[in-house]
Amino acid sequence: MELLPGLPNDVALECLIRIPFDQFSVASSVCRGWKAEIERPEFRRHRKLSGLAQSVIVLARARVEPTRKTHLFKHLARLVYRIMLCDPETGYWSELPPVRVSRWVADVLSLGQCRVRAGADGRCDPVTWESRDECKAVFHRGKFHVISGYPTNAQGRFERDAEAFDLTTQRWDPVQEDFLDDAMCPRTCVDGSDARRLYMCRNGNVMACKNATWQVLSGLPAEVCNAAYVTTWQGKLLVIGSAKIGEPHRAYVMDLKNCKWTKLESPEEYSGHVQTGCCLEI
């Protein structure tokens, strides 16, 4: 079946892989041939190898719905949770259809004999290891790292240590007792897109860790010095946060090559407190 009448399929494929990610659903509805081609794993691999893959930030955000009045009573304000997409390269924002999501959703990762549960409160519980609340789980250099946190009976007293599960040997490495310079919440710690460094926000700065040593990489813009969410992709680092707790969230992108910041504009309808997020390559 010809993908485009009058053109060889290899030429037609070069046209299809250039379709923007937000138009895939439209393109898939054109005909069965296009739908089948777009859904093939080979299509995604060809798009990536051609340098046409797009990195998209997916965010779960919450905002307060304005109070409403009726002739009977006044509705109480409530939080509305939404899933949004952002293309940080173009500044394009969109919202996904509403979904029913429990606030206490838990993902269970089975790692051989060790099971790690990550919940909405940031908790990671290795069944074969001591439980930790509010730790940060990061895949880095082929290992599953569990950073900081605290025992349930030591509420809020964060540890400085970290431990890593080696996926190859199926064993935990020795605990790194002084992995962090200070005992602190590690929620902003992320793996670098080059897999060589870890990054996190601390005391108004972006810190980078290489070979177990943390160093200041750059100061945070004043509008996001209270960081709520951090992610990396293709040599860039995104920080979403506010100047003070309770103020509106803003977004800035830093080029990791030259440490220059660029503000990422967010329309009012896509604002709100960031609960969590991830970076997808489409």
C-alpha positions in Angstrom: 0.0 0.0 0.0 1.3 3.4 -1.0 1.6 5.9 1.9 1.5 8.8 -0.5 0.2 8.2 -4.0 2.9 8.7 -6.6 5.8 8.6 -4.2 8.0 5.7 -3.1 7.2 4.6 0.5 10.7 5.5 1.7 10.2 9.1 0.5 6.7 9.2 2.0 8.1 7.9 5.3 10.5 10.9 5.4 7.5 13.1 5.2 5.6 11.3 8.0 8.4 11.3 10.5 8.5 15.2 10.3 4.9 15.5 11.5 4.9 17.3 14.9 4.0 15.1 17.9 0.7 17.0 18.6 -0.5 16.1 15.1 0.0 12.3 15.3 -3.6 11.7 16.2 -4.8 13.7 13.3 -2.4 12.0 10.9 -3.4 8.6 12.2 -7.0 9.3 11.3 -6.2 10.0 7.6 -6.1 6.4 6.6 -5.3 2.9 7.9 -1.9 2.9 6.3 -0.7 6.0 8.0 -2.1 4.8 11.4 -0.3 1.5 11.0 3.0 3.2 10.1 2.9 5.7 12.9 2.2 3.0 15.5 5.2 0.8 14.3 8.2 0.8 16.7 10.4 1.2 13.6 8.7 4.5 12.9 9.7 5.8 16.3 13.3 4.5 15.9 13.6 6.1 12.5 12.3 9.4 13.8 14.8 9.4 16.6 17.8 8.3 14.4 16.9 11.2 12.0 17.2 13.7 14.9 13.5 14.5 14.7 12.4 13.2 18.2 10.9 15.9 20.3 11.3 16.2 24.1 8.1 17.0 25.9 7.6 17.9 29.6 4.5 16.2 31.1 3.3 18.0 34.3 0.6 17.2 36.9 -0.5 20.6 38.2 -3.0 21.7 40.7 -4.8 25.0 41.0 -7.6 26.3 43.2 -10.9 26.4 41.4 -12.7 29.7 42.2 -15.6 29.6 44.6 -19.0 29.5 43.0 -22.3 30.8 44.4 -25.8 29.5 43.8 -29.1 30.6 45.2 -28.8 27.9 47.9 -25.3 28.0 49.1 -21.7 28.9 48.3 -19.5 26.1 47.0 -16.2 25.7 48.8 -13.0 26.2 46.8 -11.4 23.0 45.7 -8.1 21.9 44.0 -8.4 20.9 40.4 -5.7 18.5 39.1 -4.7 18.6 35.4 -2.2 16.9 33.2 -0.4 19.3 30.8 2.2 19.0 28.0 4.9 21.5 27.3 7.4 21.6 24.4 10.2 23.6 26.1 11.9 24.3 22.7 8.9 26.1 21.2 7.0 27.2 24.3 3.9 25.2 23.1 1.5 24.2 25.9 -1.5 22.0 25.8 -3.8 20.2 28.3 -4.8 16.5 28.2 -8.4 15.4 28.7 -9.4 15.1 32.4 -8.5 11.8 34.0 -9.5 10.2 37.3 -6.4 10.0 39.4 -6.1 9.1 43.0 -3.8 11.3 45.0 -2.3 8.3 46.6 -1.4 6.4 43.4 1.7 4.1 43.9 4.0 2.7 41.3 5.7 -0.6 42.2 9.0 -1.4 40.6 10.1 -5.0 40.8 13.9 -5.3 41.0 14.7 -9.0 41.4 14.1 -9.8 45.1 13.8 -6.1 46.0 10.6 -4.2 45.5 10.5 -0.4 45.6 7.3 1.5 46.0 7.1 5.2 45.0 4.0 7.1 46.2 2.6 10.6 46.1 4.4 11.5 49.3 7.8 10.7 47.7 8.2 7.5 49.7 10.5 4.6 48.5 10.3 1.4 50.5 12.9 -1.3 49.6 11.4 -4.4 51.2 14.8 -5.9 51.8 16.2 -2.6 53.2 15.3 0.0 55.8 12.2 2.0 54.9 12.7 5.7 54.0 10.1 8.4 53.8 10.5 11.4 51.4 13.6 10.0 49.7 14.3 10.6 46.0 14.7 7.6 43.6 16.9 8.3 40.5 18.2 6.0 37.8 21.8 7.0 37.2 24.6 5.3 35.4 22.8 1.9 35.3 21.9 1.9 39.0 18.7 2.7 41.0 19.7 5.3 43.6 17.7 6.0 46.7 18.9 9.4 48.1 18.3 10.7 51.6 14.9 10.5 53.2 14.3 9.4 56.9 12.9 6.5 58.8 9.2 6.7 59.6 9.9 7.1 63.3 12.2 10.0 62.6 9.8 12.4 60.9 11.5 15.2 59.0 15.0 14.4 60.1 16.6 13.8 56.7 19.7 11.7 56.3 22.8 12.6 54.2 23.3 9.1 52.8 22.4 7.3 49.6 22.3 3.7 48.4 22.3 2.2 45.0 20.8 -1.0 43.6 23.0 -2.5 40.8 20.6 -3.9 38.1 23.4 -6.1 36.8 24.4 -7.9 40.0 20.9 -7.5 41.6 22.6 -6.3 44.8 22.7 -3.2 46.8 26.0 -1.3 46.9 27.5 -0.2 50.3 25.7 2.9 51.7 27.4 6.2 50.9 27.1 7.9 54.3 28.0 11.4 53.3 26.5 11.6 49.8 24.9 15.0 50.5 26.8 17.9 52.0 23.8 18.7 54.3 20.8 16.8 55.6 18.0 18.0 53.3 15.0 17.1 51.3 16.3 15.6 48.0 13.1 16.1 45.9 14.9 18.2 43.2 17.7 15.7 42.6 17.7 14.5 39.0 19.9 12.5 36.6 21.7 14.5 34.0 20.8 13.9 30.3 24.4 12.9 29.7 24.2 10.3 32.5 27.5 11.7 33.9 26.2 14.0 36.6 23.4 14.4 39.1 21.8 17.8 39.6 19.8 19.4 42.4 18.7 22.8 43.7 20.1 23.9 47.1 20.3 27.3 48.8 19.4 29.3 45.7 21.9 27.4 43.5 22.0 24.6 41.0 24.5 22.0 42.3 26.2 19.3 40.1 27.6 16.0 41.5 30.4 14.2 39.6 32.5 11.5 41.2 30.7 12.0 44.6 31.6 15.7 44.8 29.0 18.4 44.8 29.8 21.8 43.3 27.9 25.0 42.6 27.1 25.2 38.9 24.9 28.3 38.7 22.7 30.6 40.8 18.9 30.1 40.4 16.9 33.0 38.9 15.1 34.8 41.8 11.6 33.9 40.4 12.3 30.1 40.9 14.7 30.1 43.9 12.1 28.0 45.8 12.3 25.1 43.4 9.4 22.7 43.2 10.3 20.6 40.1 13.4 19.9 38.2 14.2 17.8 35.1 16.8 17.5 32.4 16.9 16.6 28.7 19.4 17.0 25.8 21.8 19.3 27.6 19.1 21.5 29.2 17.8 21.8 32.8 14.2 22.9 33.6 13.4 24.4 37.0 9.8 25.3 38.0 9.3 27.1 41.3 8.5 30.4 42.9 10.2 33.3 44.6 8.5 32.4 47.9 6.3 29.7 49.2 2.7 30.3 48.1 3.6 32.5 45.2 2.8 31.6 41.5 5.1 29.1 39.9 7.4 30.2 37.1 9.7 28.2 34.8 13.2 28.7 33.6 15.5 26.6 31.3 19.3 26.5 31.7 21.7 25.5 29.0 24.1 23.1 30.8 26.9 24.0 28.3 27.1 27.7 29.1 24.9 27.9 32.2 22.7 30.6 30.6 19.0 30.9 31.8 16.0 31.5 29.6 12.5 32.1 31.0 9.8 29.7 29.7 6.6 31.6 29.5 3.5 29.8 30.8 0.0 31.2 29.8 -2.3 31.8 32.8 -4.5 28.9 31.9 -1.6 26.5 32.2 -0.4 27.8 35.6 -0.7 26.1 38.9 1.3 24.2 41.5 3.4 21.4 40.0 2.8 18.1 41.8 5.1 16.0 39.7 6.3 15.5 36.1 8.5 13.7 33.7 10.2 14.2 30.4 9.1 12.2 27.4 10.9 11.8 24.1 8.4 11.5 21.2 
